[in-house]
Amino acid sequence: MKILVAYYSETNNTQKVAQAIYDGLENVEKQIAPISEAQALDGYDLVFAGFPVIASTVPGKMESFLKSIPQNTFVALFATHGSLRGGPLARTAFEYGTTLPKGKVLGTFGCRGKVKRSVIDALLQKAEHKAWAEEAQSAATHPNEDDFADASKFAANMLVKAAGNR
């Protein structure tokens, strides 16, 4: 099985999770690359695609990448975000993200990631975003070793799922 771990990262959070996913893939042909360097996607059986959740959605660069994944390719999405794991903002991004690739989405994985201090400070000044900005401050120590271990397990599970759907 040939696998690509592709990611878009602004603060290195998503890149670190991508590395944990890559490290969790065993006994397969694999490659890791930022989406700007990922090419010839039609040669992969499974593409892991990672992004930071920004304003409850998939960033435009990742949206274009997801739309370019060929129809016969399995896809696994992963993301980093400042919200609590499983929160509505991350879920909204995943729900939208799963509609973008032509291939079959096998699963999603999200974990917290440190949010830029400048973003938090700006959002704390806006009443409608204050609660989220306060929540995001508690993501300062993420992703951490537990997040990386969970990402590695996710990778292994997606491999099993892809093999079972071939």
Buried (B, 14 or more C-beta within 10 A) or exposed (E): BEBBBBBBBBBBBBBBBBBBBBBBBEEBEBBBBBBEEBEEBEEBBBBBBBBBBBEBBBBEBBBEBBEBBEEEBBBBBBBBBBBBBEBEBBBBBBEBBBEBBEBBBBBBBBBBBBBEEEBBEEBBEEEEBEEBBEBBBEBEEBBBEEBBEBBBBBBEBBBEBBEEEE
